[in-house]
C-alpha cells in the first residue's frame, strides 16, 4: 500500500495527512519498501496500526493517579529506547513554572509521575519521571507496570502544544515544603 493509501487508512482515526505521514516516518507501520516513485507499506501493518485500541483519559487517571506527562514530540525510530528517552528528557522550558512546581510536588509525594511519548496519539514510549532539573529537564527512568496498559494503544490528546500535563489531586500537607 502506498504512503498516500496508508494515510487514508489512518484518516478515520481523525489523523490529518501530515499526522499520518509523521506516524509512518516514525516507523509505526514498519519500514517501507522504497521504489522510484513511492514508499510502500505492508497493508496488514497499517491495518493493525489503525485498529489499535484507544486508552481513555479516565483510564489514564485510574492507572496514573499521581499524574501523567504526555510528550507529543517526534521520536527517532532508529534510536534505542534509552537514546529516545535521553532526547525527550530536555527542552521542556515551555512548561509553566507553576506546572513545573506542581509536578515537583507530585513527584515528592508519590515518587514519580508517568511519562508517555506519543506520535499523533500512538503511544511509542513510556517512563517514570522521578525528578526535575533546571526548569526544562525531566529525569526519566524505565516505566513501572502501569505502562503495560498503554503499550500498543492510542492516547489521543487533540491539537496543541508539544506536551500535555494531567496531574492527580494534590492535597495540602501531602508534599514536602519547597
N, C-alpha and C positions, 0 to 999 in steps of 0.2 A: 504494500500500500504506500502511496506517495506521501510526502510530508503534508501536502495540502489535504489529502484524504484523511490522514491521521488527525490533523487539526479539526477537520469537520466531524470526525468521530468523537472528539473530545468536547465539541461545542455544546451538546445538550447538557453538559455539566455546568454551563454558564461561563466557559472559558472563551475569551476572545482569541482571534488567530494569533496575536502576539503572545498571549499566555500559553497557548498550545505549542508554539514554537519554542518557548522557554522550557516547557516540560520535556519536549523532545530533545532539545540541546543538552538538558541535564542528564540525559541517558535513562530516563524513567521508562521508556519503551524499548530499551536495548540499543545497541549500536546499529546505525543504519548501514545499508549497503549503498555505497556511493556509485552512481552512474554518471555519465557525462551531463545529463540534464536533470537529474532528480536524486533525492535521498529516498531510499525505500526502507520501510519498516515492516517487521513481521506483524501481520494483521492480528494474530492471536495475542501478542504482547500489548498492542494498542487497545484491543477489546478488554483485556484483563485490567489494564490501567483504568479504562473508562468505567469498569464495574467495581472498582474499589469502594468499600463501604465508607460512609461518612460518619465521623465521630461528632456528636453534638456538643454544644457548649455546656449544657447541664451535665453530660457525662464527663467532660473535661474537669469541671469544678468538683465533681464527686471523686475523680481519680487523683486530682492535684489540689487538695484543699488549701495548701499554702499559696498557690497561685501558679501561673504559667506565663512564660515569656516566649512569644512566637516570633521567630525570625522569618522574614519574608524576602530575604536576600537570595540571589542566585548562588548555588553551590557548585563548585567544580567537581564533576563526577569522576575525573581522573585521579583525584587525590584520595588518600586513605582517610577513614573517619577521623583519626587523630589530627591530621592536617586540616580537614574541613572544620573541625571544632576550633582549632587554633585560628583559622581565618575568620570564623564567625564570632570569636571572643571579643574582638576590639572594634572600635569605630561606632560606638553607641552614644556619642555625645549629644545626639538629638533627643535622647530621653530626658524629660524634665528633671531638675534637681529634686522636686517633690516626689516624683515617681521613683527616682533612684533611692531616696531616703526610705520610702515605703518598702521597696524591695529589700533593702538592708534590714529593716525591722522584721520582715517575714523570714529572712534567712537566719537572723539571730534567734528567732522564736522556734522555727521549725527545722533548722539545719540546712535547708535548701529549698529552692523553688524549681519547678520543671522548666526545661528549655526544649523547645520543639522548633526545628528548622523545616520550612515548607517551601515548595516551589509551586506557585499557582494553586495553593491549597493542598498539594500532595505532600504528606509527611515523608521527609527524607533522612532525618537525623534527630537524635534526642540526647539530652544530658541533664545533669543536675547542676544548677547554679549554686555554688557554695560560698561565693564571695564576690565583692565588687571592688574595683580599683579605679582611682583617678577620674571618676565621673564618666567613664566611657568604656571600661573593660570588665567583662564578665569572667569569673573564674568558674570554669565548667569541668565537671567530672563525668565519667560514664553514667548513663541513666540507671535509675532504680527499676524495680519490677513494673512500675506504672507504665513504662514505655511499651511493653508488650501489647497493651491495648491501643496504642497509637500506630505501631508499625503496620504498613500495608493499608493505611486508611487515608482519608481526606479530612482536612480540617479547614473548611472554607472560612475566610476571615474578611471577605469583602475588600473593596478598594481602600487605599490609604497609605500611610507611611510604611517604612520597611520593617516595622515591628508592631506587635500587639501585646499589651500587658494586661493581664487579668489577675488581680490579687485576691486572695481569700480575705475574709473578715479578720481584722486585727483588733483585738480587744485591749483596751488600756490596761497597763500593768503586766502585759504578757511579754513585752520585749525589754531588752536592756536599754538603759539610757544611752543616748548618743552624744 
